């Protein structure tokens, strides 16, 4: 992990506070890290020749069937 230092205006620090700014930046950086991971996963799936959309649709359909059986079976019977 790398540590970086940023210059932040006093006005921004007064308005939001250092703790809040650190938390916001950490959350945004975590989102960026997850985007990178998602791209890597997508590239790996494509490299295998599998259809990512078909895989997602299959997983969605299985999850929906599982949900219906678990939570809606008494309604759908």
Secondary structure, DSSP 8 states (H G I E B T S, - for coil): ---------HHHHHHH-HHHHHHHHHHHHHHHHHHHHHHHHHHHHHHTT--HHHHHHHHHHHHHHHHHHHHSHHHH-
